[in-house]
Amino acid sequence: MMHQADTLLHALLLNLEETVEKNRLAASQLSQTSRMQKIRASPTPYFLQNVCRL
């Protein structure tokens, strides 16, 4: 009985890790997309923004 519980717990943990990784990936893609949209919407050319940041 204990072995079954361990196996189930292990499977749940693996599933959770996978879900967290997928969410992390999706979040980074979203932030890149919003950054690109801000750059496109911005009147200042992208290369000038970078120079100003330095």
mmCIF entry with sequence, helices, sheets and N, C-alpha, C, O atoms, coordinates in Angstrom:
data_MODEL
# 
_entry.id   MODEL 
# 
_entity.id                         1 
_entity.type                       polymer 
_entity.pdbx_number_of_molecules   1 
# 
_entity_poly.entity_id                      1 
_entity_poly.type                           'polypeptide(L)' 
_entity_poly.nstd_linkage                   no 
_entity_poly.nstd_monomer                   no 
_entity_poly.pdbx_seq_one_letter_code       MMHQADTLLHALLLNLEETVEKNRLAASQLSQTSRMQKIRASPTPYFLQNVCRL 
_entity_poly.pdbx_seq_one_letter_code_can   MMHQADTLLHALLLNLEETVEKNRLAASQLSQTSRMQKIRASPTPYFLQNVCRL 
_entity_poly.pdbx_strand_id                 A 
# 
loop_
_entity_poly_seq.entity_id 
_entity_poly_seq.num 
_entity_poly_seq.mon_id 
_entity_poly_seq.hetero 
1 1  MET n 
1 2  MET n 
1 3  HIS n 
1 4  GLN n 
1 5  ALA n 
1 6  ASP n 
1 7  THR n 
1 8  LEU n 
1 9  LEU n 
1 10 HIS n 
1 11 ALA n 
1 12 LEU n 
1 13 LEU n 
1 14 LEU n 
1 15 ASN n 
1 16 LEU n 
1 17 GLU n 
1 18 GLU n 
1 19 THR n 
1 20 VAL n 
1 21 GLU n 
1 22 LYS n 
1 23 ASN n 
1 24 ARG n 
1 25 LEU n 
1 26 ALA n 
1 27 ALA n 
1 28 SER n 
1 29 GLN n 
1 30 LEU n 
1 31 SER n 
1 32 GLN n 
1 33 THR n 
1 34 SER n 
1 35 ARG n 
1 36 MET n 
1 37 GLN n 
1 38 LYS n 
1 39 ILE n 
1 40 ARG n 
1 41 ALA n 
1 42 SER n 
1 43 PRO n 
1 44 THR n 
1 45 PRO n 
1 46 TYR n 
1 47 PHE n 
1 48 LEU n 
1 49 GLN n 
1 50 ASN n 
1 51 VAL n 
1 52 CYS n 
1 53 ARG n 
1 54 LEU n 
# 
_struct_asym.id          A 
_struct_asym.entity_id   1 
# 
loop_
_struct_conf.conf_type_id 
_struct_conf.id 
_struct_conf.pdbx_PDB_helix_id 
_struct_conf.beg_label_comp_id 
_struct_conf.beg_label_asym_id 
_struct_conf.beg_label_seq_id 
_struct_conf.pdbx_beg_PDB_ins_code 
_struct_conf.end_label_comp_id 
_struct_conf.end_label_asym_id 
_struct_conf.end_label_seq_id 
_struct_conf.pdbx_end_PDB_ins_code 
_struct_conf.beg_auth_comp_id 
_struct_conf.beg_auth_asym_id 
_struct_conf.beg_auth_seq_id 
_struct_conf.end_auth_comp_id 
_struct_conf.end_auth_asym_id 
_struct_conf.end_auth_seq_id 
_struct_conf.pdbx_PDB_helix_class 
_struct_conf.details 
_struct_conf.pdbx_PDB_helix_length 
HELX_P HELX_P1 AA1 MET A 2  ? ALA A 41 ? MET A 2  ALA A 41 1 ? 40 
HELX_P HELX_P2 AA2 TYR A 46 ? ARG A 53 ? TYR A 46 ARG A 53 1 ? 8  
# 
_struct_conf_type.id          HELX_P 
_struct_conf_type.criteria    ? 
_struct_conf_type.reference   ? 
# 
loop_
_atom_site.group_PDB 
_atom_site.id 
_atom_site.type_symbol 
_atom_site.label_atom_id 
_atom_site.label_alt_id 
_atom_site.label_comp_id 
_atom_site.label_asym_id 
_atom_site.label_entity_id 
_atom_site.label_seq_id 
_atom_site.pdbx_PDB_ins_code 
_atom_site.Cartn_x 
_atom_site.Cartn_y 
_atom_site.Cartn_z 
_atom_site.occupancy 
_atom_site.B_iso_or_equiv 
_atom_site.pdbx_formal_charge 
_atom_site.auth_seq_id 
_atom_site.auth_comp_id 
_atom_site.auth_asym_id 
_atom_site.auth_atom_id 
_atom_site.pdbx_PDB_model_num 
ATOM 1   N N  . MET A 1 1  ? 0.831  -1.200 0.000   1.00 0.00 ? 1  MET A N  1 
ATOM 2   C CA . MET A 1 1  ? 0.000  0.000  0.000   1.00 0.00 ? 1  MET A CA 1 
ATOM 3   C C  . MET A 1 1  ? 0.873  1.261  0.000   1.00 0.00 ? 1  MET A C  1 
ATOM 4   O O  . MET A 1 1  ? 0.593  2.217  -0.723  1.00 0.00 ? 1  MET A O  1 
ATOM 5   N N  . MET A 1 2  ? 1.917  1.253  0.806   1.00 0.00 ? 2  MET A N  1 
ATOM 6   C CA . MET A 1 2  ? 2.802  2.419  0.896   1.00 0.00 ? 2  MET A CA 1 
ATOM 7   C C  . MET A 1 2  ? 3.511  2.658  -0.428  1.00 0.00 ? 2  MET A C  1 
ATOM 8   O O  . MET A 1 2  ? 3.714  3.802  -0.835  1.00 0.00 ? 2  MET A O  1 
ATOM 9   N N  . HIS A 1 3  ? 3.894  1.555  -1.111  1.00 0.00 ? 3  HIS A N  1 
ATOM 10  C CA . HIS A 1 3  ? 4.587  1.664  -2.391  1.00 0.00 ? 3  HIS A CA 1 
ATOM 11  C C  . HIS A 1 3  ? 3.696  2.360  -3.427  1.00 0.00 ? 3  HIS A C  1 
ATOM 12  O O  . HIS A 1 3  ? 4.168  3.179  -4.216  1.00 0.00 ? 3  HIS A O  1 
ATOM 13  N N  . GLN A 1 4  ? 2.404  2.021  -3.411  1.00 0.00 ? 4  GLN A N  1 
ATOM 14  C CA . GLN A 1 4  ? 1.454  2.640  -4.337  1.00 0.00 ? 4  GLN A CA 1 
ATOM 15  C C  . GLN A 1 4  ? 1.381  4.146  -4.096  1.00 0.00 ? 4  GLN A C  1 
ATOM 16  O O  . GLN A 1 4  ? 1.370  4.934  -5.042  1.00 0.00 ? 4  GLN A O  1 
ATOM 17  N N  . ALA A 1 5  ? 1.332  4.534  -2.838  1.00 0.00 ? 5  ALA A N  1 
ATOM 18  C CA . ALA A 1 5  ? 1.245  5.945  -2.489  1.00 0.00 ? 5  ALA A CA 1 
ATOM 19  C C  . ALA A 1 5  ? 2.508  6.686  -2.931  1.00 0.00 ? 5  ALA A C  1 
ATOM 20  O O  . ALA A 1 5  ? 2.437  7.803  -3.443  1.00 0.00 ? 5  ALA A O  1 
ATOM 21  N N  . ASP A 1 6  ? 3.655  6.052  -2.726  1.00 0.00 ? 6  ASP A N  1 
ATOM 22  C CA . ASP A 1 6  ? 4.927  6.649  -3.150  1.00 0.00 ? 6  ASP A CA 1 
ATOM 23  C C  . ASP A 1 6  ? 4.959  6.845  -4.660  1.00 0.00 ? 6  ASP A C  1 
ATOM 24  O O  . ASP A 1 6  ? 5.382  7.888  -5.158  1.00 0.00 ? 6  ASP A O  1 
ATOM 25  N N  . THR A 1 7  ? 4.505  5.823  -5.376  1.00 0.00 ? 7  THR A N  1 
ATOM 26  C CA . THR A 1 7  ? 4.507  5.887  -6.839  1.00 0.00 ? 7  THR A CA 1 
ATOM 27  C C  . THR A 1 7  ? 3.590  7.000  -7.319  1.00 0.00 ? 7  THR A C  1 
ATOM 28  O O  . THR A 1 7  ? 3.939  7.753  -8.229  1.00 0.00 ? 7  THR A O  1 
ATOM 29  N N  . LEU A 1 8  ? 2.419  7.101  -6.706  1.00 0.00 ? 8  LEU A N  1 
ATOM 30  C CA . LEU A 1 8  ? 1.455  8.139  -7.071  1.00 0.00 ? 8  LEU A CA 1 
ATOM 31  C C  . LEU A 1 8  ? 2.029  9.525  -6.774  1.00 0.00 ? 8  LEU A C  1 
ATOM 32  O O  . LEU A 1 8  ? 1.925  10.444 -7.585  1.00 0.00 ? 8  LEU A O  1 
ATOM 33  N N  . LEU A 1 9  ? 2.633  9.651  -5.602  1.00 0.00 ? 9  LEU A N  1 
ATOM 34  C CA . LEU A 1 9  ? 3.222  10.931 -5.204  1.00 0.00 ? 9  LEU A CA 1 
ATOM 35  C C  . LEU A 1 9  ? 4.327  11.327 -6.181  1.00 0.00 ? 9  LEU A C  1 
ATOM 36  O O  . LEU A 1 9  ? 4.425  12.487 -6.580  1.00 0.00 ? 9  LEU A O  1 
ATOM 37  N N  . HIS A 1 10 ? 5.148  10.367 -6.557  1.00 0.00 ? 10 HIS A N  1 
ATOM 38  C CA . HIS A 1 10 ? 6.239  10.616 -7.501  1.00 0.00 ? 10 HIS A CA 1 
ATOM 39  C C  . HIS A 1 10 ? 5.686  11.093 -8.853  1.00 0.00 ? 10 HIS A C  1 
ATOM 40  O O  . HIS A 1 10 ? 6.200  12.040 -9.447  1.00 0.00 ? 10 HIS A O  1 
ATOM 41  N N  . ALA A 1 11 ? 4.629  10.418 -9.324  1.00 0.00 ? 11 ALA A N  1 
ATOM 42  C CA . ALA A 1 11 ? 4.003  10.787 -10.594 1.00 0.00 ? 11 ALA A CA 1 
ATOM 43  C C  . ALA A 1 11 ? 3.428  12.203 -10.511 1.00 0.00 ? 11 ALA A C  1 
ATOM 44  O O  . ALA A 1 11 ? 3.550  12.986 -11.453 1.00 0.00 ? 11 ALA A O  1 
ATOM 45  N N  . LEU A 1 12 ? 2.806  12.521 -9.389  1.00 0.00 ? 12 LEU A N  1 
ATOM 46  C CA . LEU A 1 12 ? 2.241  13.866 -9.214  1.00 0.00 ? 12 LEU A CA 1 
ATOM 47  C C  . LEU A 1 12 ? 3.330  14.932 -9.209  1.00 0.00 ? 12 LEU A C  1 
ATOM 48  O O  . LEU A 1 12 ? 3.172  15.999 -9.802  1.00 0.00 ? 12 LEU A O  1 
ATOM 49  N N  . LEU A 1 13 ? 4.433  14.632 -8.537  1.00 0.00 ? 13 LEU A N  1 
ATOM 50  C CA . LEU A 1 13 ? 5.553  15.582 -8.496  1.00 0.00 ? 13 LEU A CA 1 
ATOM 51  C C  . LEU A 1 13 ? 6.141  15.816 -9.882  1.00 0.00 ? 13 LEU A C  1 
ATOM 52  O O  . LEU A 1 13 ? 6.442  16.951 -10.250 1.00 0.00 ? 13 LEU A O  1 
ATOM 53  N N  . LEU A 1 14 ? 6.305  14.740 -10.653 1.00 0.00 ? 14 LEU A N  1 
ATOM 54  C CA . LEU A 1 14 ? 6.830  14.884 -12.009 1.00 0.00 ? 14 LEU A CA 1 
ATOM 55  C C  . LEU A 1 14 ? 5.883  15.730 -12.851 1.00 0.00 ? 14 LEU A C  1 
ATOM 56  O O  . LEU A 1 14 ? 6.311  16.593 -13.618 1.00 0.00 ? 14 LEU A O  1 
ATOM 57  N N  . ASN A 1 15 ? 4.606  15.471 -12.697 1.00 0.00 ? 15 ASN A N  1 
ATOM 58  C CA . ASN A 1 15 ? 3.589  16.215 -13.437 1.00 0.00 ? 15 ASN A CA 1 
ATOM 59  C C  . ASN A 1 15 ? 3.640  17.695 -13.049 1.00 0.00 ? 15 ASN A C  1 
ATOM 60  O O  . ASN A 1 15 ? 3.534  18.574 -13.905 1.00 0.00 ? 15 ASN A O  1 
ATOM 61  N N  . LEU A 1 16 ? 3.803  17.955 -11.763 1.00 0.00 ? 16 LEU A N  1 
ATOM 62  C CA . LEU A 1 16 ? 3.874  19.331 -11.270 1.00 0.00 ? 16 LEU A CA 1 
ATOM 63  C C  . LEU A 1 16 ? 5.102  20.047 -11.830 1.00 0.00 ? 16 LEU A C  1 
ATOM 64  O O  . LEU A 1 16 ? 5.013  21.193 -12.273 1.00 0.00 ? 16 LEU A O  1 
ATOM 65  N N  . GLU A 1 17 ? 6.242  19.367 -11.808 1.00 0.00 ? 17 GLU A N  1 
ATOM 66  C CA . GLU A 1 17 ? 7.473  19.961 -12.344 1.00 0.00 ? 17 GLU A CA 1 
ATOM 67  C C  . GLU A 1 17 ? 7.312  20.307 -13.820 1.00 0.00 ? 17 GLU A C  1 
ATOM 68  O O  . GLU A 1 17 ? 7.748  21.364 -14.276 1.00 0.00 ? 17 GLU A O  1 
ATOM 69  N N  . GLU A 1 18 ? 6.676  19.398 -14.557 1.00 0.00 ? 18 GLU A N  1 
ATOM 70  C CA . GLU A 1 18 ? 6.453  19.613 -15.985 1.00 0.00 ? 18 GLU A CA 1 
ATOM 71  C C  . GLU A 1 18 ? 5.544  20.826 -16.206 1.00 0.00 ? 18 GLU A C  1 
ATOM 72  O O  . GLU A 1 18 ? 5.791  21.649 -17.087 1.00 0.00 ? 18 GLU A O  1 
ATOM 73  N N  . THR A 1 19 ? 4.494  20.919 -15.394 1.00 0.00 ? 19 THR A N  1 
ATOM 74  C CA . THR A 1 19 ? 3.553  22.032 -15.508 1.00 0.00 ? 19 THR A CA 1 
ATOM 75  C C  . THR A 1 19 ? 4.237  23.359 -15.186 1.00 0.00 ? 19 THR A C  1 
ATOM 76  O O  . THR A 1 19 ? 4.035  24.353 -15.882 1.00 0.00 ? 19 THR A O  1 
ATOM 77  N N  . VAL A 1 20 ? 5.039  23.367 -14.137 1.00 0.00 ? 20 VAL A N  1 
ATOM 78  C CA . VAL A 1 20 ? 5.769  24.577 -13.755 1.00 0.00 ? 20 VAL A CA 1 
ATOM 79  C C  . VAL A 1 20 ? 6.693  25.009 -14.894 1.00 0.00 ? 20 VAL A C  1 
ATOM 80  O O  . VAL A 1 20 ? 6.780  26.193 -15.220 1.00 0.00 ? 20 VAL A O  1 
ATOM 81  N N  . GLU A 1 21 ? 7.376  24.043 -15.489 1.00 0.00 ? 21 GLU A N  1 
ATOM 82  C CA . GLU A 1 21 ? 8.305  24.349 -16.588 1.00 0.00 ? 21 GLU A CA 1 
ATOM 83  C C  . GLU A 1 21 ? 7.554  24.927 -17.793 1.00 0.00 ? 21 GLU A C  1 
ATOM 84  O O  . GLU A 1 21 ? 8.002  25.895 -18.408 1.00 0.00 ? 21 GLU A O  1 
ATOM 85  N N  . LYS A 1 22 ? 6.416  24.328 -18.118 1.00 0.00 ? 22 LYS A N  1 
ATOM 86  C CA . LYS A 1 22 ? 5.608  24.837 -19.238 1.00 0.00 ? 22 LYS A CA 1 
ATOM 87  C C  . LYS A 1 22 ? 5.136  26.259 -18.952 1.00 0.00 ? 22 LYS A C  1 
ATOM 88  O O  . LYS A 1 22 ? 5.162  27.118 -19.833 1.00 0.00 ? 22 LYS A O  1 
ATOM 89  N N  . ASN A 1 23 ? 4.706  26.502 -17.713 1.00 0.00 ? 23 ASN A N  1 
ATOM 90  C CA . ASN A 1 23 ? 4.241  27.841 -17.346 1.00 0.00 ? 23 ASN A CA 1 
ATOM 91  C C  . ASN A 1 23 ? 5.366  28.853 -17.405 1.00 0.00 ? 23 ASN A C  1 
ATOM 92  O O  . ASN A 1 23 ? 5.167  29.985 -17.847 1.00 0.00 ? 23 ASN A O  1 
ATOM 93  N N  . ARG A 1 24 ? 6.539  28.454 -16.965 1.00 0.00 ? 24 ARG A N  1 
ATOM 94  C CA . ARG A 1 24 ? 7.703  29.341 -16.999 1.00 0.00 ? 24 ARG A CA 1 
ATOM 95  C C  . ARG A 1 24 ? 8.024  29.728 -18.444 1.00 0.00 ? 24 ARG A C  1 
ATOM 96  O O  . ARG A 1 24 ? 8.285  30.891 -18.752 1.00 0.00 ? 24 ARG A O  1 
ATOM 97  N N  . LEU A 1 25 ? 7.996  28.729 -19.312 1.00 0.00 ? 25 LEU A N  1 
ATOM 98  C CA . LEU A 1 25 ? 8.260  28.954 -20.730 1.00 0.00 ? 25 LEU A CA 1 
ATOM 99  C C  . LEU A 1 25 ? 7.208  29.893 -21.329 1.00 0.00 ? 25 LEU A C  1 
ATOM 100 O O  . LEU A 1 25 ? 7.543  30.834 -22.049 1.00 0.00 ? 25 LEU A O  1 
ATOM 101 N N  . ALA A 1 26 ? 5.948  29.630 -21.026 1.00 0.00 ? 26 ALA A N  1 
ATOM 102 C CA . ALA A 1 26 ? 4.864  30.462 -21.552 1.00 0.00 ? 26 ALA A CA 1 
ATOM 103 C C  . ALA A 1 26 ? 4.999  31.896 -21.049 1.00 0.00 ? 26 ALA A C  1 
ATOM 104 O O  . ALA A 1 26 ? 4.777  32.845 -21.800 1.00 0.00 ? 26 ALA A O  1 
ATOM 105 N N  . ALA A 1 27 ? 5.361  32.051 -19.784 1.00 0.00 ? 27 ALA A N  1 
ATOM 106 C CA . ALA A 1 27 ? 5.514  33.392 -19.212 1.00 0.00 ? 27 ALA A CA 1 
ATOM 107 C C  . ALA A 1 27 ? 6.658  34.148 -19.876 1.00 0.00 ? 27 ALA A C  1 
ATOM 108 O O  . ALA A 1 27 ? 6.540  35.344 -20.140 1.00 0.00 ? 27 ALA A O  1 
ATOM 109 N N  . SER A 1 28 ? 7.764  33.461 -20.147 1.00 0.00 ? 28 SER A N  1 
ATOM 110 C CA . SER A 1 28 ? 8.885  34.150 -20.773 1.00 0.00 ? 28 SER A CA 1 
ATOM 111 C C  . SER A 1 28 ? 8.541  34.526 -22.209 1.00 0.00 ? 28 SER A C  1 
ATOM 112 O O  . SER A 1 28 ? 8.955  35.579 -22.694 1.00 0.00 ? 28 SER A O  1 
ATOM 113 N N  . GLN A 1 29 ? 7.782  33.662 -22.892 1.00 0.00 ? 29 GLN A N  1 
ATOM 114 C CA . GLN A 1 29 ? 7.354  33.995 -24.258 1.00 0.00 ? 29 GLN A CA 1 
ATOM 115 C C  . GLN A 1 29 ? 6.414  35.196 -24.233 1.00 0.00 ? 29 GLN A C  1 
ATOM 116 O O  . GLN A 1 29 ? 6.488  36.064 -25.103 1.00 0.00 ? 29 GLN A O  1 
ATOM 117 N N  . LEU A 1 30 ? 5.528  35.245 -23.237 1.00 0.00 ? 30 LEU A N  1 
ATOM 118 C CA . LEU A 1 30 ? 4.598  36.368 -23.120 1.00 0.00 ? 30 LEU A CA 1 
ATOM 119 C C  . LEU A 1 30 ? 5.341  37.668 -22.870 1.00 0.00 ? 30 LEU A C  1 
ATOM 120 O O  . LEU A 1 30 ? 5.026  38.694 -23.473 1.00 0.00 ? 30 LEU A O  1 
ATOM 121 N N  . SER A 1 31 ? 6.321  37.626 -21.987 1.00 0.00 ? 31 SER A N  1 
ATOM 122 C CA . SER A 1 31 ? 7.040  38.862 -21.675 1.00 0.00 ? 31 SER A CA 1 
ATOM 123 C C  . SER A 1 31 ? 7.859  39.326 -22.882 1.00 0.00 ? 31 SER A C  1 
ATOM 124 O O  . SER A 1 31 ? 8.001  40.528 -23.107 1.00 0.00 ? 31 SER A O  1 
ATOM 125 N N  . GLN A 1 32 ? 8.400  38.378 -23.662 1.00 0.00 ? 32 GLN A N  1 
ATOM 126 C CA . GLN A 1 32 ? 9.114  38.756 -24.882 1.00 0.00 ? 32 GLN A CA 1 
ATOM 127 C C  . GLN A 1 32 ? 8.155  39.390 -25.884 1.00 0.00 ? 32 GLN A C  1 
ATOM 128 O O  . GLN A 1 32 ? 8.484  40.383 -26.533 1.00 0.00 ? 32 GLN A O  1 
ATOM 129 N N  . THR A 1 33 ? 6.955  38.797 -26.002 1.00 0.00 ? 33 THR A N  1 
ATOM 130 C CA . THR A 1 33 ? 5.953  39.320 -26.936 1.00 0.00 ? 33 THR A CA 1 
ATOM 131 C C  . THR A 1 33 ? 5.545  40.731 -26.543 1.00 0.00 ? 33 THR A C  1 
ATOM 132 O O  . THR A 1 33 ? 5.460  41.612 -27.399 1.00 0.00 ? 33 THR A O  1 
ATOM 133 N N  . SER A 1 34 ? 5.293  40.955 -25.255 1.00 0.00 ? 34 SER A N  1 
ATOM 134 C CA . SER A 1 34 ? 4.865  42.287 -24.832 1.00 0.00 ? 34 SER A CA 1 
ATOM 135 C C  . SER A 1 34 ? 6.000  43.297 -25.000 1.00 0.00 ? 34 SER A C  1 
ATOM 136 O O  . SER A 1 34 ? 5.756  44.465 -25.299 1.00 0.00 ? 34 SER A O  1 
ATOM 137 N N  . ARG A 1 35 ? 7.238  42.844 -24.806 1.00 0.00 ? 35 ARG A N  1 
ATOM 138 C CA . ARG A 1 35 ? 8.384  43.725 -25.016 1.00 0.00 ? 35 ARG A CA 1 
ATOM 139 C C  . ARG A 1 35 ? 8.452  44.140 -26.490 1.00 0.00 ? 35 ARG A C  1 
ATOM 140 O O  . ARG A 1 35 ? 8.670  45.309 -26.809 1.00 0.00 ? 35 ARG A O  1 
ATOM 141 N N  . MET A 1 36 ? 8.263  43.163 -27.377 1.00 0.00 ? 36 MET A N  1 
ATOM 142 C CA . MET A 1 36 ? 8.300  43.464 -28.811 1.00 0.00 ? 36 MET A CA 1 
ATOM 143 C C  . MET A 1 36 ? 7.174  44.416 -29.189 1.00 0.00 ? 36 MET A C  1 
ATOM 144 O O  . MET A 1 36 ? 7.373  45.314 -30.006 1.00 0.00 ? 36 MET A O  1 
ATOM 145 N N  . GLN A 1 37 ? 5.992  44.230 -28.603 1.00 0.00 ? 37 GLN A N  1 
ATOM 146 C CA . GLN A 1 37 ? 4.866  45.113 -28.908 1.00 0.00 ? 37 GLN A CA 1 
ATOM 147 C C  . GLN A 1 37 ? 5.154  46.532 -28.422 1.00 0.00 ? 37 GLN A C  1 
ATOM 148 O O  . GLN A 1 37 ? 4.817  47.504 -29.098 1.00 0.00 ? 37 GLN A O  1 
ATOM 149 N N  . LYS A 1 38 ? 5.775  46.648 -27.253 1.00 0.00 ? 38 LYS A N  1 
ATOM 150 C CA . LYS A 1 38 ? 6.123  47.975 -26.738 1.00 0.00 ? 38 LYS A CA 1 
ATOM 151 C C  . LYS A 1 38 ? 7.136  48.648 -27.661 1.00 0.00 ? 38 LYS A C  1 
ATOM 152 O O  . LYS A 1 38 ? 7.045  49.844 -27.939 1.00 0.00 ? 38 LYS A O  1 
ATOM 153 N N  . ILE A 1 39 ? 8.102  47.858 -28.129 1.00 0.00 ? 39 ILE A N  1 
ATOM 154 C CA . ILE A 1 39 ? 9.125  48.401 -29.024 1.00 0.00 ? 39 ILE A CA 1 
ATOM 155 C C  . ILE A 1 39 ? 8.465  48.904 -30.314 1.00 0.00 ? 39 ILE A C  1 
ATOM 156 O O  . ILE A 1 39 ? 8.779  49.991 -30.800 1.00 0.00 ? 39 ILE A O  1 
ATOM 157 N N  . ARG A 1 40 ? 7.551  48.102 -30.855 1.00 0.00 ? 40 ARG A N  1 
ATOM 158 C CA . ARG A 1 40 ? 6.878  48.491 -32.101 1.00 0.00 ? 40 ARG A CA 1 
ATOM 159 C C  . ARG A 1 40 ? 6.011  49.727 -31.891 1.00 0.00 ? 40 ARG A C  1 
ATOM 160 O O  . ARG A 1 40 ? 5.934  50.593 -32.762 1.00 0.00 ? 40 ARG A O  1 
ATOM 161 N N  . ALA A 1 41 ? 5.361  49.807 -30.734 1.00 0.00 ? 41 ALA A N  1 
ATOM 162 C CA . ALA A 1 41 ? 4.443  50.913 -30.471 1.00 0.00 ? 41 ALA A CA 1 
ATOM 163 C C  . ALA A 1 41 ? 5.202  52.197 -30.133 1.00 0.00 ? 41 ALA A C  1 
ATOM 164 O O  . ALA A 1 41 ? 4.651  53.294 -30.226 1.00 0.00 ? 41 ALA A O  1 
ATOM 165 N N  . SER A 1 42 ? 6.439  52.054 -29.749 1.00 0.00 ? 42 SER A N  1 
ATOM 166 C CA . SER A 1 42 ? 7.219  53.196 -29.293 1.00 0.00 ? 42 SER A CA 1 
ATOM 167 C C  . SER A 1 42 ? 7.644  54.087 -30.458 1.00 0.00 ? 42 SER A C  1 
ATOM 168 O O  . SER A 1 42 ? 8.078  53.589 -31.496 1.00 0.00 ? 42 SER A O  1 
ATOM 169 N N  . PRO A 1 43 ? 7.518  55.407 -30.285 1.00 0.00 ? 43 PRO A N  1 
ATOM 170 C CA . PRO A 1 43 ? 7.951  56.322 -31.337 1.00 0.00 ? 43 PRO A CA 1 
ATOM 171 C C  . PRO A 1 43 ? 9.481  56.390 -31.465 1.00 0.00 ? 43 PRO A C  1 
ATOM 172 O O  . PRO A 1 43 ? 10.010 56.702 -32.532 1.00 0.00 ? 43 PRO A O  1 
ATOM 173 N N  . THR A 1 44 ? 10.177 56.095 -30.367 1.00 0.00 ? 44 THR A N  1 
ATOM 174 C CA . THR A 1 44 ? 11.643 56.127 -30.400 1.00 0.00 ? 44 THR A CA 1 
ATOM 175 C C  . THR A 1 44 ? 12.164 54.848 -31.036 1.00 0.00 ? 44 THR A C  1 
ATOM 176 O O  . THR A 1 44 ? 11.756 53.760 -30.628 1.00 0.00 ? 44 THR A O  1 
ATOM 177 N N  . PRO A 1 45 ? 13.036 54.938 -32.006 1.00 0.00 ? 45 PRO A N  1 
ATOM 178 C CA . PRO A 1 45 ? 13.593 53.717 -32.606 1.00 0.00 ? 45 PRO A CA 1 
ATOM 179 C C  . PRO A 1 45 ? 14.276 52.838 -31.548 1.00 0.00 ? 45 PRO A C  1 
ATOM 180 O O  . PRO A 1 45 ? 14.850 53.328 -30.575 1.00 0.00 ? 45 PRO A O  1 
ATOM 181 N N  . TYR A 1 46 ? 14.193 51.556 -31.773 1.00 0.00 ? 46 TYR A N  1 
ATOM 182 C CA . TYR A 1 46 ? 14.704 50.589 -30.809 1.00 0.00 ? 46 TYR A CA 1 
ATOM 183 C C  . TYR A 1 46 ? 16.181 50.814 -30.497 1.00 0.00 ? 46 TYR A C  1 
ATOM 184 O O  . TYR A 1 46 ? 16.578 50.770 -29.332 1.00 0.00 ? 46 TYR A O  1 
ATOM 185 N N  . PHE A 1 47 ? 16.990 51.051 -31.515 1.00 0.00 ? 47 PHE A N  1 
ATOM 186 C CA . PHE A 1 47 ? 18.431 51.191 -31.265 1.00 0.00 ? 47 PHE A CA 1 
ATOM 187 C C  . PHE A 1 47 ? 18.723 52.432 -30.413 1.00 0.00 ? 47 PHE A C  1 
ATOM 188 O O  . PHE A 1 47 ? 19.678 52.438 -29.636 1.00 0.00 ? 47 PHE A O  1 
ATOM 189 N N  . LEU A 1 48 ? 17.913 53.473 -30.556 1.00 0.00 ? 48 LEU A N  1 
ATOM 190 C CA . LEU A 1 48 ? 18.104 54.667 -29.726 1.00 0.00 ? 48 LEU A CA 1 
ATOM 191 C C  . LEU A 1 48 ? 17.755 54.391 -28.265 1.00 0.00 ? 48 LEU A C  1 
ATOM 192 O O  . LEU A 1 48 ? 18.422 54.878 -27.352 1.00 0.00 ? 48 LEU A O  1 
ATOM 193 N N  . GLN A 1 49 ? 16.698 53.599 -28.058 1.00 0.00 ? 49 GLN A N  1 
ATOM 194 C CA . GLN A 1 49 ? 16.328 53.226 -26.680 1.00 0.00 ? 49 GLN A CA 1 
ATOM 195 C C  . GLN A 1 49 ? 17.491 52.511 -26.007 1.00 0.00 ? 49 GLN A C  1 
ATOM 196 O O  . GLN A 1 49 ? 17.797 52.764 -24.842 1.00 0.00 ? 49 GLN A O  1 
ATOM 197 N N  . ASN A 1 50 ? 18.134 51.621 -26.745 1.00 0.00 ? 50 ASN A N  1 
ATOM 198 C CA . ASN A 1 50 ? 19.263 50.883 -26.182 1.00 0.00 ? 50 ASN A CA 1 
ATOM 199 C C  . ASN A 1 50 ? 20.424 51.807 -25.860 1.00 0.00 ? 50 ASN A C  1 
ATOM 200 O O  . ASN A 1 50 ? 21.065 51.657 -24.820 1.00 0.00 ? 50 ASN A O  1 
ATOM 201 N N  . VAL A 1 51 ? 20.699 52.750 -26.730 1.00 0.00 ? 51 VAL A N  1 
ATOM 202 C CA . VAL A 1 51 ? 21.778 53.695 -26.494 1.00 0.00 ? 51 VAL A CA 1 
ATOM 203 C C  . VAL A 1 51 ? 21.475 54.541 -25.256 1.00 0.00 ? 51 VAL A C  1 
ATOM 204 O O  . VAL A 1 51 ? 22.353 54.790 -24.430 1.00 0.00 ? 51 VAL A O  1 
ATOM 205 N N  . CYS A 1 52 ? 20.222 54.975 -25.142 1.00 0.00 ? 52 CYS A N  1 
ATOM 206 C CA . CYS A 1 52 ? 19.825 55.797 -23.990 1.00 0.00 ? 52 CYS A CA 1 
ATOM 207 C C  . CYS A 1 52 ? 19.938 55.016 -22.684 1.00 0.00 ? 52 CYS A C  1 
ATOM 208 O O  . CYS A 1 52 ? 20.242 55.588 -21.637 1.00 0.00 ? 52 CYS A O  1 
ATOM 209 N N  . ARG A 1 53 ? 19.694 53.709 -22.749 1.00 0.00 ? 53 ARG A N  1 
ATOM 210 C CA . ARG A 1 53 ? 19.774 52.885 -21.551 1.00 0.00 ? 53 ARG A CA 1 
ATOM 211 C C  . ARG A 1 53 ? 21.212 52.767 -21.058 1.00 0.00 ? 53 ARG A C  1 
ATOM 212 O O  . ARG A 1 53 ? 21.441 52.646 -19.854 1.00 0.00 ? 53 ARG A O  1 
ATOM 213 N N  . LEU A 1 54 ? 22.164 52.801 -21.952 1.00 0.00 ? 54 LEU A N  1 
ATOM 214 C CA . LEU A 1 54 ? 23.575 52.703 -21.572 1.00 0.00 ? 54 LEU A CA 1 
ATOM 215 C C  . LEU A 1 54 ? 23.963 53.997 -20.902 1.00 0.00 ? 54 LEU A C  1 
ATOM 216 O O  . LEU A 1 54 ? 25.112 54.159 -20.489 1.00 0.00 ? 54 LEU A O  1 
# 
